Amino acid sequence: MYIITVVYMTRSERREAQVSCPFLIPELEQECNLPSNQRLPCGQGSVSRAQCYSKGCCFNQQPPACYYPMDACTADRHFVFSVPASLTDPPLSPSLLSTPGNVTCKPMRVTSEYALFKISMDECGTHRVMVGKILVYIVEVINKVQAFDLNYGIITRNSPVRLLVECRYIPGSVSMSYMVKTPTLAPAVHTRGVFGVQLRIAKDSQYKSYYPQYHQPFEMLLGKPLYLEVRLLNTPDPGLVLLVHFCVAYPRSGKAVWLILYDGCPNPLDPAPEQAVILDPQSSTLQAQTRRFTISTFQFLPEGQLKDPNEEIYFMCSTEICSPRDGPCVEGCFGQ
């Protein structure tokens, strides 16, 4: 076995870490410290400790058990994550969760408190996109809204929930992966000191009005401009800067993904990138915390056939909140 020692500095101290070859994936306390009823088996039958680690899984000595870490992107190309009922208020029903690409892709284990998913990156409507040198897999989880058709109308007591789960890999390096879970909930209740990031669509090029968060899908003619905005909400610090790493568009039904922005700049492979980035000159604070860009509307077309004209297309952006006090907050074409 070959071992290399890596020395690095945190803000407060000097630390060391050892990496060995053959590489044994260490047990991460947060991901592996799971109650027995939340452990999803990794591998079939009896698996040794070495075999278990080679799969990127967790091992328990007594009783012997090999199980997946939670909220992780696994070496055998699976999303493994939990969705708590407390994600919404009032609590959602975990048994109603599934993926929109395939309603048979349901949780592997469900209780009244949580749902546990293990989803292959090649199934369940998973989308894949290459962003620079990083390979991103995206899967969507939704809840089935139960409607009751009564003689005086249709009612429901469920709020729609969409959960986007990402797994990001550097090709050729199984160890360099991590998971991002982004819930989209009903209209938020803003409280002092709580802030977030919002992606919304404006109705005009002046960004004076916006489509509501929950509205019926609206139709756009091909080639017409679509005005998107990413902004900080309720920021506690006017000096913070919003960075946009990448934005993608994808159809709900298929696996296609189109990269719109990368490192804050338009996709150079897009034949119509000339309208991409808009800077708002009104104030430096607004400009640093609001990113606006325009795209020409398009349709995803599989080879040899025309796509459903009623296909819904969704947009997603990966962002970072940066403080200039910690270093330069620089971003490509947004100029910050």
C-alpha positions as CSV (number, residue, x, y, z in Angstrom):
1,M,0.0,0.0,0.0
2,Y,1.2,3.5,-0.9
3,I,0.4,6.4,1.5
4,I,0.8,10.1,0.9
5,T,0.4,12.7,3.7
6,V,-1.2,16.0,2.8
7,V,-0.5,19.0,5.0
8,Y,-3.0,21.9,4.9
9,M,-3.9,25.0,6.9
10,T,-7.3,26.0,8.2
11,R,-7.9,29.5,9.6
12,S,-7.0,28.4,13.0
13,E,-4.6,25.4,12.8
14,R,-2.4,23.1,10.8
15,R,-3.8,19.7,9.9
16,E,-2.7,16.6,8.1
17,A,-4.6,14.0,6.1
18,Q,-3.5,10.7,4.7
19,V,-4.5,9.2,1.3
20,S,-3.7,5.6,0.5
21,C,-3.6,3.5,-2.6
22,P,-5.6,1.3,-3.0
23,F,-8.0,4.1,-1.9
24,L,-10.2,3.2,1.0
25,I,-13.1,5.6,1.3
26,P,-13.2,6.8,5.0
27,E,-16.4,6.6,7.0
28,L,-17.8,10.1,7.2
29,E,-19.4,10.5,10.6
30,Q,-22.4,12.5,9.4
31,E,-23.2,10.3,6.4
32,C,-22.5,6.9,8.1
33,N,-23.8,7.5,11.6
34,L,-27.3,6.3,10.8
35,P,-29.9,4.5,12.9
36,S,-30.3,0.9,11.7
37,N,-33.8,1.5,10.3
38,Q,-32.4,4.2,7.9
39,R,-29.6,2.0,6.5
40,L,-30.1,0.9,2.9
41,P,-28.1,-2.3,2.1
42,C,-25.0,-1.8,-0.1
43,G,-24.1,-5.0,-2.1
44,Q,-25.7,-8.4,-1.9
45,G,-25.2,-11.0,0.8
46,S,-22.1,-10.9,3.1
47,V,-19.6,-8.1,2.2
48,S,-16.2,-7.7,3.8
49,R,-15.0,-4.3,5.1
50,A,-12.6,-3.9,2.2
51,Q,-15.3,-4.7,-0.4
52,C,-17.8,-2.4,1.4
53,Y,-15.3,0.5,1.3
54,S,-14.5,-0.1,-2.3
55,K,-18.1,0.5,-3.1
56,G,-18.0,3.8,-1.3
57,C,-20.3,2.5,1.5
58,C,-20.3,2.4,5.3
59,F,-19.4,-0.7,7.3
60,N,-20.7,-1.7,10.7
61,Q,-18.6,-4.3,12.6
62,Q,-21.3,-5.6,15.1
63,P,-23.5,-6.8,13.7
64,P,-21.7,-6.9,10.3
65,A,-23.5,-4.7,7.8
66,C,-22.6,-2.8,4.7
67,Y,-24.9,0.2,3.9
68,Y,-25.0,3.3,1.8
69,P,-24.0,6.7,3.3
70,M,-26.9,9.1,3.4
71,D,-27.2,12.2,1.3
72,A,-24.3,11.0,-0.9
73,C,-23.4,10.4,-4.5
74,T,-22.2,6.8,-4.5
75,A,-19.3,5.1,-6.4
76,D,-21.8,2.8,-8.1
77,R,-23.6,5.8,-9.6
78,H,-26.7,6.3,-7.3
79,F,-28.3,9.2,-5.6
80,V,-28.9,8.1,-2.0
81,F,-30.8,10.7,0.1
82,S,-33.5,11.3,2.6
83,V,-36.5,13.6,2.4
84,P,-38.0,14.5,5.9
85,A,-41.6,15.2,6.3
86,S,-40.7,18.3,8.2
87,L,-39.4,19.8,4.9
88,T,-42.8,21.7,4.7
89,D,-45.2,23.1,7.3
90,P,-47.6,21.4,7.7
91,P,-45.5,18.2,7.1
92,L,-45.6,16.6,3.7
93,S,-46.6,13.0,3.2
94,P,-43.4,11.0,2.3
95,S,-45.5,8.2,0.7
96,L,-46.6,10.6,-2.0
97,L,-43.1,11.4,-3.2
98,S,-41.8,10.2,-6.6
99,T,-39.9,11.4,-9.6
100,P,-41.9,13.1,-12.4
101,G,-39.9,11.2,-15.1
102,N,-41.2,7.9,-13.8
103,V,-43.9,7.6,-11.2
104,T,-42.7,4.1,-10.4
105,C,-39.4,5.6,-9.0
106,K,-40.6,5.8,-5.5
107,P,-38.7,5.8,-2.1
108,M,-37.1,2.5,-1.1
109,R,-38.3,3.0,2.5
110,V,-41.1,5.2,3.8
111,T,-42.2,6.1,7.3
112,S,-44.4,8.9,8.6
113,E,-41.3,10.9,9.3
114,Y,-39.1,10.5,6.2
115,A,-38.6,8.9,2.8
116,L,-35.3,7.2,1.7
117,F,-34.4,7.2,-2.0
118,K,-31.8,5.3,-3.9
119,I,-32.0,6.3,-7.6
120,S,-29.7,5.2,-10.4
121,M,-28.1,8.0,-12.4
122,D,-29.3,6.3,-15.6
123,E,-33.0,6.1,-14.6
124,C,-36.0,8.0,-13.4
125,G,-35.6,10.9,-15.8
126,T,-32.2,11.9,-14.5
127,H,-30.6,14.8,-16.5
128,R,-26.8,15.0,-17.2
129,V,-24.8,18.0,-18.1
130,M,-21.1,18.7,-18.4
131,V,-20.2,22.0,-16.8
132,G,-16.5,22.8,-17.5
133,K,-14.7,19.8,-16.1
134,I,-17.5,18.8,-13.7
135,L,-20.2,16.2,-14.6
136,V,-23.5,17.1,-13.0
137,Y,-26.4,14.7,-12.6
138,I,-29.8,16.2,-11.7
139,V,-32.9,14.3,-10.6
140,E,-36.2,15.8,-9.5
141,V,-38.5,14.6,-6.8
142,I,-42.1,15.9,-6.5
143,N,-45.1,15.1,-4.3
144,K,-48.4,13.9,-5.7
145,V,-51.0,16.5,-4.8
146,Q,-54.2,14.7,-3.8
147,A,-57.4,16.4,-5.1
148,F,-60.9,15.6,-3.9
149,D,-63.7,16.1,-6.4
150,L,-66.7,16.9,-4.3
151,N,-70.2,18.0,-5.5
152,Y,-69.4,21.6,-4.7
153,G,-65.9,21.7,-6.2
154,I,-62.4,20.3,-6.1
155,I,-60.3,20.8,-3.0
156,T,-56.8,19.8,-1.9
157,R,-54.8,20.2,1.3
158,N,-51.4,19.5,-0.2
159,S,-48.9,22.1,-1.2
160,P,-46.8,21.3,-4.3
161,V,-43.2,20.5,-3.5
162,R,-40.3,20.1,-6.0
163,L,-36.9,18.9,-4.8
164,L,-33.9,19.1,-7.1
165,V,-31.0,16.8,-6.2
166,E,-27.6,17.1,-7.8
167,C,-24.6,14.9,-7.9
168,R,-21.4,16.4,-9.1
169,Y,-18.4,14.4,-10.2
170,I,-15.0,15.1,-11.6
171,P,-14.6,12.4,-14.2
172,G,-12.0,9.8,-13.3
173,S,-12.1,10.7,-9.6
174,V,-14.8,8.8,-7.7
175,S,-13.8,10.5,-4.4
176,M,-14.5,14.0,-5.7
177,S,-18.2,14.1,-5.6
178,Y,-20.9,15.8,-3.5
179,M,-24.6,16.2,-3.3
180,V,-26.8,19.3,-3.4
181,K,-30.4,19.3,-2.4
182,T,-32.5,22.3,-3.4
183,P,-36.2,22.3,-2.3
184,T,-38.7,24.6,-4.1
185,L,-41.6,25.1,-1.7
186,A,-44.8,27.1,-1.6
187,P,-44.5,31.0,-1.3
188,A,-42.0,31.6,1.5
189,V,-42.6,33.4,4.8
190,H,-39.8,35.9,5.1
191,T,-38.3,36.4,8.6
192,R,-35.6,38.8,9.8
193,G,-32.1,37.4,9.3
194,V,-33.2,34.6,6.8
195,F,-32.1,35.1,3.2
196,G,-31.9,33.0,0.1
197,V,-31.6,33.0,-3.7
198,Q,-34.5,33.3,-6.1
199,L,-34.7,32.6,-9.8
200,R,-37.7,34.3,-11.6
201,I,-38.9,35.3,-15.0
202,A,-39.7,39.0,-15.9
203,K,-42.6,40.0,-18.1
204,D,-40.6,42.7,-20.0
205,S,-37.1,43.7,-20.8
206,Q,-37.2,46.5,-18.1
207,Y,-37.8,43.9,-15.4
208,K,-40.7,45.9,-13.9
209,S,-43.0,43.0,-13.3
210,Y,-42.6,39.2,-12.9
211,Y,-44.5,36.0,-13.3
212,P,-45.7,34.6,-10.0
213,Q,-43.8,31.7,-8.5
214,Y,-46.7,29.3,-9.1
215,H,-48.6,30.0,-12.3
216,Q,-49.9,27.9,-15.2
217,P,-47.2,27.2,-17.8
218,F,-47.0,30.0,-20.3
219,E,-46.3,29.6,-24.0
220,M,-43.5,31.4,-25.8
221,L,-42.9,31.5,-29.6
222,L,-39.6,30.1,-30.7
223,G,-36.9,32.7,-30.9
224,K,-38.6,35.2,-28.6
225,P,-36.6,36.7,-25.7
226,L,-37.1,35.3,-22.2
227,Y,-35.9,37.6,-19.3
228,L,-34.5,35.7,-16.3
229,E,-33.2,37.1,-13.0
230,V,-31.3,35.6,-10.1
231,R,-31.3,37.7,-6.9
232,L,-30.6,37.6,-3.2
233,L,-33.5,37.8,-0.9
234,N,-33.5,39.5,2.5
235,T,-29.7,39.8,2.6
236,P,-28.4,40.8,6.0
237,D,-25.2,42.3,4.5
238,P,-25.4,44.8,1.6
239,G,-21.7,44.0,0.8
240,L,-22.4,40.4,-0.2
241,V,-22.0,39.4,-3.9
242,L,-24.1,36.9,-5.8
243,L,-22.1,34.7,-8.1
244,V,-23.7,32.6,-10.8
245,H,-21.6,29.5,-11.6
246,F,-23.9,28.0,-14.2
247,C,-27.5,27.9,-15.4
248,V,-29.1,25.1,-17.4
249,A,-32.5,24.4,-19.1
250,Y,-34.0,21.0,-19.3
251,P,-37.3,19.4,-20.4
252,R,-39.2,17.6,-17.7
253,S,-39.8,14.4,-19.8
254,G,-36.4,13.9,-21.4
255,K,-32.7,13.6,-20.4
256,A,-31.5,16.6,-22.6
257,V,-29.9,19.5,-20.8
258,W,-28.8,22.8,-22.4
259,L,-26.1,24.9,-20.7
260,I,-27.1,28.6,-20.8
261,L,-24.4,30.2,-18.6
262,Y,-21.1,29.0,-17.4
263,D,-18.9,30.9,-14.9
264,G,-21.3,33.8,-15.4
265,C,-20.8,33.9,-19.2
266,P,-23.0,32.7,-22.1
267,N,-22.4,29.3,-23.6
268,P,-20.0,29.9,-26.5
269,L,-21.7,27.0,-28.4
270,D,-25.0,28.8,-28.4
271,P,-25.6,30.3,-31.9
272,A,-27.4,33.3,-30.3
273,P,-25.5,34.4,-27.2
274,E,-25.4,38.1,-28.1
275,Q,-28.2,39.0,-25.6
276,A,-26.9,37.0,-22.7
277,V,-25.8,39.2,-19.8
278,I,-27.4,42.5,-18.7
279,L,-25.8,44.7,-16.1
280,D,-28.2,46.9,-14.0
281,P,-26.6,50.3,-13.5
282,Q,-29.0,51.5,-10.9
283,S,-26.8,50.8,-7.9
284,S,-23.7,48.9,-7.1
285,T,-25.5,46.9,-4.4
286,L,-28.4,45.9,-6.7
287,Q,-25.9,45.0,-9.4
288,A,-23.8,42.8,-7.2
289,Q,-26.9,41.0,-5.7
290,T,-29.0,40.8,-8.8
291,R,-28.0,38.9,-12.0
292,R,-30.1,39.4,-15.1
293,F,-29.8,37.7,-18.5
294,T,-31.8,37.2,-21.6
295,I,-32.1,34.1,-23.7
296,S,-33.9,33.3,-27.0
297,T,-36.5,30.6,-26.5
298,F,-35.9,27.2,-28.0
299,Q,-37.3,23.7,-28.2
300,F,-35.6,20.4,-27.4
301,L,-35.7,18.2,-30.5
302,P,-34.7,14.5,-30.3
303,E,-33.2,13.1,-33.5
304,G,-35.6,12.0,-36.2
305,Q,-38.8,13.2,-34.5
306,L,-40.6,16.3,-33.3
307,K,-41.0,16.8,-29.6
308,D,-44.4,17.3,-27.8
309,P,-45.3,20.9,-28.5
310,N,-46.6,21.1,-24.9
311,E,-43.3,20.1,-23.4
312,E,-42.5,22.0,-20.2
313,I,-39.0,23.4,-19.9
314,Y,-37.4,24.3,-16.5
315,F,-34.5,26.5,-15.6
316,M,-32.0,26.0,-12.8
317,C,-28.9,28.0,-11.7
318,S,-26.0,27.0,-9.4
319,T,-25.0,30.1,-7.3
320,E,-22.7,31.1,-4.6
321,I,-22.9,34.0,-2.1
322,C,-19.5,35.6,-1.7
323,S,-18.2,38.2,0.8
324,P,-15.5,40.5,-0.5
325,R,-13.9,40.4,3.0
326,D,-12.9,36.8,2.4
327,G,-11.3,37.5,-0.9
328,P,-12.1,38.7,-4.4
329,C,-15.6,38.0,-5.6
330,V,-14.9,37.8,-9.4
331,E,-17.2,36.5,-12.0
332,G,-16.9,36.3,-15.8
333,C,-19.3,38.4,-17.8
334,F,-21.2,40.0,-15.0
335,G,-18.2,42.1,-14.3
336,Q,-18.0,41.7,-10.5
